[in-house]
Amino acid sequence: MKDTVQDVSSDRIWMRKEIDSPCVKICVVHPVEGLCVGCLRTLDEIARWSSMSDGERAEITAALPARAPRLRARRGGRASRLKD
């Protein structure tokens, strides 16, 4: 059987110098905050991501950590029910 050399030049198409999406494949939108609980982006940001400039992507990426506390507030959940 003859060895074949894979043409790596075709891979360059997929190796762009873009800011990667923050998607972690946990795509659930919080009903009150309107943020994806996985990546913390809004639906509009998710929809427009592929057409955004690197500057817009960088701004959103920088803002994501500050959004996390908006989803951490809980009404109690199981731990609250077990207190009784």
Stockholm file with secondary structure:
# STOCKHOLM 1.0

chainA/1-84         MKDTVQDVSSDRIWMRKEIDSPCVKICVVHPVEGLCVGCLRTLDEIARWSSMSDGERAEITAALPARAPRLRARRGGRASRLKD
#=GR chainA/1-84 SS CCCCCCCGGGGGGGCCCSCCCCCCSCCCBCTTTCBBTTTCCBHHHHHHGGGSCHHHHHHHHHHHHHHTHHHHCCSCHHHHHHTC
#=GC SS_cons        CCCCCCCGGGGGGGCCCSCCCCCCSCCCBCTTTCBBTTTCCBHHHHHHGGGSCHHHHHHHHHHHHHHTHHHHCCSCHHHHHHTC
//
